[in-house]
Amino acid sequence: MISWRRGKTGYLAVPWSLFLRSHFIAPSLTIAVSEPADAVMASLAAFRRTFPLVVILTVLFALTLGYTLIRRSTEPLAELQDGTRRLAALDFSQPVRIQSGDEFEVLADSFNAMAGRVQQARAKLQESETRLRTIMDTAPLGVLTLDARGTLEYANGAAQRLFGRALDSLIGQPVARLLADASQDTHFVGAGMSTELLAQRGDGTTFPIEVSVSEVRLGDRTLFTALVHDLSERKQAEEERTRLESQLRQAQKLETIGTLAGGIAHDFNNILTAVLGYVELALSELPADHAVYNDMLEVRRASQRATARPSPGDTTPYVIDGGEHYEQ
């Protein structure tokens, strides 16, 4: 840049070279363009005054644009994050609402659809669990679930009533605590087993039970489900039946003895009848002062007592020689 003056006016000149190419070699030309220095500096001064403002406006515009873009991206992400937390907490009361008209809105719709399916599956699962729990709690047999070490993990209502213990006092306890003999706990860990054991209630009383065990595989775990049946009523019924059978056999023996005794008595009466007949014939032929007459009377009295003996407790009089006699 070249500065020069003409009078009181200063100029600024910018030289530049122009190369002309033709059939003849010609020297290059230098052209200088001059402008008044005041005019050039006025434009530069105006630019210096407006440049900071332009820079500030540009920076503000960039910040505003960046904030808008960031907010447009972070707000949907924050809403999706909150929706994920609610879904993890199984809170389906509030869906994810994004109305951006872009991929975030499509993602929110997909997320809400997934949450709806999770809610439906959870409702079905809860219904199934409620149905299963109701069936298990109303089952007549006690149901126990144990792990491979014999630790109780589940007990239905019948089992709680059977052992006289609450659920909290059963879960996590070894099954040996339910038995009168702790060494019997090995019968609870083994599939396909059915055996009779002596159990113990919470108050210390013992009672017989029948246990049937089956094995269950849940992933990499092995569980055992035991069906427990109280044998107390069956044992009492068996004892009562044994007692009644014993009484029946005793009654049959007595009946046999009675039948035998009746037969013997009948035969004895037949003999006594013959004896009485002969005694009457003898008395009819003997005079009253005969030496054996009184003896024959005693024979007749004894025969009459034997044939006319009343049953025990009977006070009906029977007649011997015209007089009434009572056998107490």
Salt bridges, closest charged atoms under 4 A:
GLU75 OE2 - ARG71 NE 2.34
GLU79 OE2 - ARG86 NH2 3.98
ASP82 OD1 - ARG85 NH1 3.02
GLU127 OE2 - ARG131 NH2 3.20
ASP147 OD2 - ARG149 NH2 3.77
GLU153 OE2 - ARG221 NH2 2.39
GLU196 OE1 - LYS235 NZ 3.28
GLU210 OE1 - ARG234 NH2 3.78
ASP230 OD2 - ARG201 NH2 3.77
GLU240 OE2 - ARG243 NH2 2.28
GLU280 OE2 - ARG300 NH1 3.32
GLU298 OE2 - ARG301 NH1 2.84
ASP321 OD1 - ARG300 NH2 2.39
ASP321 OD2 - ARG301 NE 2.71
GLU327 OE2 - ARG309 NH1 3.25
